[in-house]
Amino acid sequence: MNDFSLDHQFSESAAAIADATIRIIASRGLDAVSVREVAKESGFAAGSVQYHAPNKDTLLAHAFIRSIQRQGERVAAVSERGDKLETWVTRLAELLPIGGVRSEDAAIWVTYGSASATRDWIANLYTEVLEDFQSSVVLALGGEEAAKPKARLVTALVDGLTLDNLRVSEAEAARIVADLRVGLGLLFAS
């Protein structure tokens, strides 16, 4: 198995192929991914898909990496708010299934989290992302050892809201964000 890097640089066409793979996984699951299906979804010829991802594992890895990169870009684009809690809510809301690509990326996170239990190469990527996320939360909370339990609880809150709301309508976005606000408020009050 190849070693996949979360820093993988996608060309425009490779990103489009990874995005098509994400849409397939989000709507039909990992087993629906094939070169033929990705070609159909992306509008690229099968040979072009294979050029960028020579096998199914590479398609799956690139989809996960691309999804994580998209999430990171969205979170990084959120500027500081006057209120620290609102900054956290606004940034972490980018990870929740509240419509569009956020819902796709949330489905990818849940799907790959589950798949990491039986596929070591997915587990390696998933664990790396999870550890990076928790480390960034620890740093944002002051970088002290005592922040680690809170970082795990923030992860659990986001993961729980994601799993519980994966298939709800976009009309529920405000409620999901309100639940995030309440949960973070409880965590940060202690």
Secondary structure, DSSP 8 states (H G I E B T S, - for coil): -----TT----HHHHHHHHHHHHHHHHH-GGG--HHHHHHHH---HHHHHHH-SSHHHHHHHHHHHHHHHHHHHHHHS---SSHHHHHHHHHHTTS-SSHHHHHHHHHHHHHHHHTTT-HHHHHHHHHHHHHHHHHHHHHTTS-GGGHHHHHHHHHHHHHHHHHTTTS-GGGHHHHHHHHHHHHHHHHH-
